[in-house]
Amino acid sequence: MIRVTFIGAEGNSREARANAGDRLLEVAQNDGQPLEGTCEGQMACSTCHVLISAEDFARLPPASEEEEDMLDLAIGAGKTSRLACQIILTPELDGLTVRMPPGHRDMQGR
């Protein structure tokens, strides 16, 4: 099992467990995190934008150019921003800490 700690925009923290090969987006959604994922992982939106802890960011594979372009549209993007739909969990990512951004874009108008 891979442990992922989610930190909400208000600072509340929850630990979730995932399997190797799971996408971070689905793990977050199953944990009740406010990630919309409107495009269902097709990198056509930035509604699954998250901030990875600085100490964990280097453990991730680099973002593709397409992901970087989508992150330019994300609200509150920073140096450690990633799209949760593009992060496939591996045993090497056990203990990953992920912060929800302070704002998000609701593409479904809710």
N, C-alpha and C positions, 0 to 999 in steps of 0.2 A: 504494500500500500504506500501511496505517496501522500504526504501531508502538505496541505496548502493552507496558509493563514490569510484570511480576508480581513482587511481593515476598512470599515465603512467611512464615509465622508465625515461622520461625526466622531470618529475615533474608536468606535466599538469594534472588537476583534472576535472572530470566530474561526475555528479550525475545521476544515473539511478533509475528507479522505477520498482519494481517487486511485484509479488503476493506471498502470503504464499504458500509453496510447490514447488516453482520454484527452479531449480538448479542454483547455482551461475555460473556455466560454461555457460549455455544458456543465462543468463542475460548479462554476459560479452560479449559473442559473438554477441548478438543482439545490444549491445552498440558499437560494432566495436573494442573491445579490442583484442589485438593480442594473443588470446589463441586458440591453434589448436584443442585440444581435440581429437587427432587421434583415440583413442580407443573408443570414444563415451561413456565415463563414466564407462568402464569396469575395470578400474585400471590396465591396461596393458601397460601404458606409463606414462610419467610425463609432457606431453605437455600442461597441464592446471594448472601448478604450479603457485601459487600466494603467496604473502606475506600479511598476515593479520596484521593490526595495533596492536601494543602491547597491547593497552588498550581494544581492541575488542577480542583478541585471547581467553581469558578465557571464553567468552560468547559462544564459539563453543563447541559442543560435542567433546570429545577426538578423535583423529585419530585412526583408526584400525591399527593393526600390518601390514596388507597388504598395507595400505596407507603409513605408515612409510617406508616400504621397497621401494616403488616407489619414495618417496621423496628423498631417498638416491641417486637416479639417476638424480635428477633435478639440472639444472644449477642455481647457486646462491641461493641454499636452505639455510635457516636460522632457528632460533628457532621458528619463527611464520609462517613457511611455511605450506601450505595445498594444496591439489588438489581441484580445484574449482568444479570438478564433484562430489565430496563427500560432498559438503556443500548444504544442503537443507535449504532454507530461511524460517524463522519463524518470527512472529511478535517480538519476543524477540531479533532478530538480526537487527531490524530497526536501521539505522544509521551506519551500518558496513562500515569500510574503508578498501579497498583492494588495494595493490600496485602491479603493474606488475613488475616482476623480470627484472634485467638489460639485461639478455640474455635469449634466449629460444632455444630449440632443435626442428628443423623442420623435423619431421619424414616423411613428404611427399616430401621432397627435393625441396621445392620452394625457 
